[in-house]
Amino acid sequence: MEKTPEGRLKTQRKRKKIHYYQEYVREDDGAYVKKYICQKDLDVVKALAQKGYYMKVKPLLEKNLRALELFVQRYDETAVTSIFDTLTEERKALVEPIGFSVQEQLKRWSNEVYEPYLKYQENMKYETEQGEMVRSKSEVIIANILYHYRNKILYKYERPLELLNHGEEEIVHPDFTIINIRTGKITYWEHAGRMDEAKYAEDFVKKMNLYMENQIIPGKNLIVTYETYHTALNVSTVKKMIEQLL
């Protein structure tokens, strides 16, 4: 609004033609000015019309902003989930909470035990900095970079995940399941390391479709990286993706 011409736009219809005027009060003497705007100066007309629109929108935006600020002041994001934390361990065992606090999520994360994925165990021959065995050098790279940010995010390798496939339960094993220590948000990471192999690529596409049918969406709560025999995993891309998790 500060960059638009002074005054406001006035329109008049004469003989089926629209005429445009710029109306304003002159600062030096306070005189009212009504200035005709030529057709060649339509940019001035548009600027004044935009200014008029902004003047109507601005107070409504300010009103909404005040309402949002008041909401933020009063809204307690952790009020409901923290109730579960106040219960005794005996009661916690009996209750199904509406949601967990981040502290409770991290506690359950650290105490969780699950059976390792037994398929293709012969491929588990690459060791990460955390001392676990994974299936490829690229997974070592991803795991080690994730581990580097362990003060902000934690990960588990091939943690089982229950999904629905046409109404039937199906267990999948995302390469990495990641939790944000501050927010508790869970993100899954799949690395497609053999996309130049037809059968592998076909199976991977099916897996991606299954994820999306279960509201696990790339760019939202799923990270996907790709690799072929001739095109290796891009480490800088991995780092940029991890930065988005922080």
ABEGO torsion letter per residue (X at the ends): XAABBBEBBBBBBBGGBBBBBBBBBBAAAGBBBBBBBBAAAAAAAAAAAAAAAAAAAAAAAAAAAAAAAAAAAABBAAAAAAAAAABBAAAAAABBBABBBAAAAAAAAAABBBBBBABGAAABABBBAAGBBBABAAAAAAAAAAAAAAAABBBBBGBBBBBBBGGBBBBBBBABBBBBAAAGBBBBBBBBABAABAAAAAAAAAAAAAAAAAGBBBGAABBBBBBBAABBBBAAAAAAAAAAAX
